[in-house]
């Protein structure tokens, strides 16, 4: 690693680069899929290579290679400088990087106990098959699908200023989904386990760490599915909602996480992923939500999917406020965005949001673990429900839709419960909630206490051209929202 980095960085210096960084990666991934208690497919992959990025006369240049030789490392530096030279005429502004302390030789490893890649495939398959059969044996389940996703990410980074980092992180996601079908009509319903993907090891999939009671999670699928199948369809209208963190994390991701990526707010993603209503001129003034709304960006929280020690620009990761007291107070930044907008932002330092999903891709500004904070001493989920006379309790994520400015949206869920007089009164189906981002968060009347807080997330957040995929987590407590528009999805679909 070090010999390749030395060759690349030295050659970049010789060619006049004012900044150069070298990144060597090995990304191992394994996906196992199952249907009705049988292994349906499997994929093992390993992506190994290195990248050289240079800043030459204020313009970025980038090159990558897969042959791990000193000569190829020096050649990649030359190619990166050549690309910067060609691109200079197309670059409207000179790029500058926010200052960052030098970290001469640091190592970081994510929080896990058992690396899933140290576990025999037979053990993984046996567990997933056994759990699938357990679900399929339930009387109200006709089919069951399951998937086990696992990733081990190793990165070595070095730059021309002296920072050298070596890091490893592991993540995985076991998930099971039960299906019930009416053979007469073809109507079907599904019910999925709620435990989210996490920056944890094999102990998460077995329950050995005590985070998930998998037996209980699997055994409830059949009864929940039967109740959902027989549930009445919702009457469209306006309701108070109590939203469980297993659902609310996705609304946070779409309406806050993406909207507060500064490159997106400035229009850099307009051709592909869209822009944002939360533009930079509204920092410190935009009323994003109610006064109980406190949202942080965090790349340090244990077990977060976006958690890392140092980002792909050598920035030590941090935690910071994005929304405080309902007002927009911060964005997600990389070094170039931080330097270019320092006067408006009130800071001249990146908060560590540069990430590339492979050695063949250039780092771009990516989402931190963006999370809604609980209220100290706040209510339980049951106490929030008790505050609702006529409403719906929403659990688990499912489909979603949001516009390119992250403003108009609607979300569905895994299951919905009618609330009458402060108590749950059975499941509903065909439910979606719809709002604009500021109306929705402005209607948030209360957030739960720390005992309701759960870290959700996804492996597959997409961005950039060429497209990149990033893992990210979002924490949330349960929360109470007043007077939200509810759609009947069956009616909306003309059924």
N, C-alpha and C positions, 0 to 999 in steps of 0.2 A: 504493500500500500504506500509506504513512505517513499520508496524509490520511484514509483510511478508519479506520485505527487511532486517530488523534487524535480523530476525531469520536465513535467508540464509547466510548473510554476516558474522554473528558471528560464525556460524558453519564452514564456510569455513576458517576463521581465526584459529579456534581451530584445524583444520586438517592440518594447515601449508601452506595454499595458500598464495603466495606473492601478488596476485591480485585476486579480485572477483568482479563481477558486477551482478546486479539483474535488470531485465526488466519485468515490468508488462504492458500488452497491451490489449486494446480493439479496434478491427478494425471492423467498421460497413460498409457494402457495399450494394448498391442497383443498379441493372441493369434493365432497362425497354426497351423492343424492340417492334417495331411497323412495320406493313406492310400495305400499301395502306390505311392509315388512321385508322387502327384498332390495338388495343393492341394485340400483338402476344405472349408475354411472359414476365414474371417478376421474379426476384430473389432477395430475401433479405437475407443477411447473417451477422452473428456476430461471430468473433473469439476472445475468451477471454482466457488468460492464462498467465503464467509467465515463465521466463527462468533464469537460473543461469549459469554463465560462470566463470571458475576459471583458473588461471595460477598457476600450482603447479609444482615446481622444473623445471620450464622452458617449461612446456608442457600444451597445452590447454585441458580443460575438459568442457563438456557442458551437461546440463540436462534441461528438461522442464516439466511442469505439468499444469493441468487444474483445480485441486481442490485448491481453494484459502484458504488454512489453514496454520497456522504457522508450524505445524508438517510436512506438505508436502513441505514447503519451505526449512526447515532444511534437509529433506530427499533428495531433489533435489541437495542441496550443497554437500551432501555425495556422491551422484551418480556422480556428476561432477568431484569430486576429484578422485573417483575410476576410472573413464574413463581416466583421465589424467595419472594415474599410469599405466594402461594397455597400453596406447598409447605411453608411454615414449620411449620404445624400437624401435618404428616405426618412431620417429621424428628425422630427420637428424641434426637439429640444435636446440639450446636453444632459445626460444622465449623471447624477451625483448620488452617492450613497450616504445614508445617515451613519454617524460615527457609532462604533461599538467597541467595547473593551476587547483586548486580545486574550484568548484562552489557549495557552500554549500546548497543553496535552491533557485533555479531559475525556472521561469515559462515563457513559450513562447507559443503564439497562432498565427496561420497564418492569413494573411490579407484577410478577407472576411466580408460581411455584414449580409447575411442571411444564416444560416446553412440549407442546403437542407433537412436535416433530420427533421427539424422543420416545413417543408411545407407538407400539406396533400397530400397523393398519388393522390387523385382525381384532385387536382389542377395541379400536374405535368402531369398526363395523359391527362387532357383536353388541356393543352398547346401543348403537343407533337402531339396529334391527330389533333388539329386545324391547327398547322403548316404543318402537313403532308397533310391534305386535301387542304390547300392552294397551295401546290406544285402539287398535283395530278390534280387539276383543270386546270393546264396549258396545252395547246393544244398539246405540244410536249412531254409530260410525260405520259408513259404508267404505270409505277409503281413507288412507293416511299417507301424506307425503312428508319427507324429512330431508334436511340438508345440514351438513357440517362444513363450515368454511373456516380455514385456518391460514394464517400468514405469519411468517417470520421475516422481519426486515432488518438488514444489517447495512449501516452506512458509515463510511469513513470520509471525513471532510478535512480539507486543508486549504488555506488561502495565503496569498502573498504577504499578508500582514502578520502572520505567525500563529493564527488560530488553527488548532488541530483537534478534531473530535472523533471519537469512535463510539458508535451507539448500536444498540439492539433492542427491538421491541417485538412483542408477540401479541396477536389478537386472534379471537375465534368467535364463532357464532353457531351454536346448535339450535335448530328450530324444528318444530313439529306442527303440522296442520291437519286437522280432521275435516272430513267432507261427508255430508249427508245429502242424498239424492232422492227425490220423489220420482220413481220410475213411470208413474202415470203422466206426469206433467213435464218432467225434465227439470223442474226447479231444483236448485241446490243451494246449500249454505255451507260456509266454512267457519272454522274456529281455530285460531293459532295460539301457540304458547306465547307468553308475553316477555320472558327474559330477553334482554337486548344483546346485541353484539358488544363485546367488551375487550379491553386490553388486559386480558387474563389468560391463564394457562389451562391445561387439561383439567385441573381441579374444578374449574367452573362448569365443565360439561358433565362431570360426575357428581357434583354437589358436595365434594369433599371439603370445599372452603366454606360451606354453610351459607353461601349467598342465595342459592336457589334450592327449594325443595322440589326436585324434579318429579318425584312420585306424585305429590299433590298437584303439580302443574299439569301432568299428563292425565291423571284420573278425573280432573274436572272438565276435560274437553268434551267428552260425550254428553254429560248432563247439560252443560252450557249450550252445546250445539242443538240438543233436543228442544231446549227452552227457546232458543233463537228461532228455530224452524217453526215453532207453534206461536210465536209472538205476533201481536197485532202490528200492522203497518202504522207508522207515525202519522199524525195529522199535522200537515204543514202549518207553520205559524211562528210565533215568537215565544221563546222559553228562556228561563234562567238555566245556565249550565254549570255543572261541576265537572271539570275535566281532569281525568287522571293523568299523571305524568307519563304513563305508557302511551298516551295519545298526544299530549301537549308538546312533547319533544319535537315532533315533526312540524307542528305549527311554528314553533320557535325557529327551527332550521330554515323553513321557507320564508317566513315573514320578517325575521330579525337577522338570522345568520347571514343569508345571502344579501339582504338589503344593506347591511353595514360593512360589507367588503368594500374598501375604499376604491379599489380599481373599478369595480362595478358602478359605484356611485358617481365616478368621474367619467363613465362612458366607455371604458376600455373593453368591456365584455359585450357591447351592444350588438355586434354582428352575430353572436352565438347565444349567450346566456341571458342577454337583456341588460337593463340598467337598473336604477333604484329610485324610488320616490324620495329616499332619505339622502338628498344631495348635500354636498359639503357646506353650502351656504346656510344650511339649517342647523348646523352643529351649535349646541348650547341653547337653541330656541325651539326646536321641533318637539311638540307634545306627542311622544310616541305612544304613551299609555297613561294609565291612572297613577296617582302618587305611590301606590304600593308596588309599582313595577321597578325591579332592580335586576338588571341583566349584566352579566360579566362575560368577558372573553378570557379563556384560561387554557394554556397549553401545558400546565403543570399538574392538574388534578390526577391522582392515582387512578389507573385503569381507564382513563379516557382514551378514545380511539385517536384523537388528535394530539395526545400528550407525547412530548419528546423533550429531551434536555436542551438541545440546540437545534435551530432550524437550518434550512439548507442554504443560508447565508452566514452561518456562524454566529447567529444572535441567540443569546441565552433566553429561554422562553420565560413567559411572565403571565400574570393575572391582572386584569384591568377592567374598569367599568365601561360599558357601552351605553346602557340606559340607567339613569339614577333618578329616583323620584319621578319617574315617568318621562324624563327629558333625555333626548339624545345627547350623549357627552363623549362618545368615542367611536373609533372605527378599528377595523382589522388592517394591519399594515405590514408591508415589507420595507426594506431599507430605502429603495428608490422612492416609493410613495411617501415615506416619512420625511425624507429630505426635501422633496419637491413641494410639500404642503405644510411644512413645519409652522409657518406663521399662523395659518388657519387652525391647525390642530392643537397648538399650544404645547407641542412636544417635538423634539428633533430626533427621537429614537424610535426605531422599529419595535413592535411588540412581538416579533418572532413568528410571522405568519407566512414565510416562504417555504414552499414544498414542491418537490417533483416526485411523481409516482413511479419513476423508473430511471435508470441511468441514461436512457435515450431521450429524456425530456428535460427541457429547461425549467428551473424553478419558477413558479408563479405564486401570486398571493392567494393563499388558501385559508379556509375557515378554521378558526380555533374551536375548542369546546365552548360553545356559546350557551349559557345557562341562565334560567330564571331562578333567582335566589329565594329561599324560603324565608318566612318571618320568624324571628327569634320568639320562642314561646307561642308560636301560631297554632291554629286549630288543626285537629285531625281531619281526615277525609270525611269521617262520619259527622263531625261537627259542622263542616261546610255544607254537607247534604241537609243537615237539620235546619239550616238557614233558608232553605228553598221550599216554598209552598207548592209551586207548580213548575216542574222542570225536568231535566234529563241529566243523567250521569253517564259520561263517555269514557270508555275503557279500550285501550289498544288502538294501534294505527292501522289504516288500510289504504284507501285511495285518496288522492289529493289533486287539486288544480289551483294554479296561481298565475297571475299575469306577469308580463315581462318586466314590470316595474315593482313587483313584489307587493302589490297593493290590494287587488281584488282577489279573493280566494274562496275556496270551499274545501272541507275535509270530511271524510267519513271515519269509521272506526271498526274495531272488532265486535264490540257489543255496546248496547245502549240500554239504560234502565230508566223507566219512568220514575220521577220523584213526585210524590203527593204528600203534602203536609209534613215535609221534612223526613220522609222515609221512602226507601226503595219499594217500588210496586211492580216488579216484573220487567222482563225485557221488552224492547221495541225493535223493529227492523226498518230498513229503508230510510235511514237517517243520514243527513248531511248538514253541517252547520256552515253558514255563509256570512261573510262580512268583508269590510275593508280592514286593512291592518290597524290603522289608528283608531277606528271605531271599536274594533274587537278588543285591543289592549286597553283602550280607554274605558271599556265596560267592566274591566276586572275589579271586582269589589273586595276580594280578599285572596290571600295566598296561604297555603298550609304551612305548618311548622316543619322543622327538619325531619321529623319522623315520617313525613309523607314524601320526602325527596328521593327521586330515582334518576339514575343516569341512563338515558336511552341513546339511540344513535343508529348509524348505518355505515356499511363498508363502501358505499358506491356513490358518493357525491361527485357529480360531474361538472367540469369547467374547462375552459381554455380551448384554443385551436393550435395544434392538434389536441384532441380531447384527452384529458387526464381524469383519473378517478382517485378520490381521497377518502379515507375513513374519518369520521367525526362523531363525537358524542355531544349530547345536550342534556343537561340536568334540569329537573323541574320538580317542584312540589305540586300537589293537587291545588287547583285554583277555582274560584267562583266567578262566573261572568253573568251579568244581568242583561236580559232582553236581547237575546241573539236570534237571528233569523234561522229557522230550521226548514229544510226542504225535504220532501218525500222523493227519494231517488227513483222509485218505481214510476211514480207519476211523471217526474221530469223526463224519464226515458220513454214515456209513452206506453207503459206496460199496464 
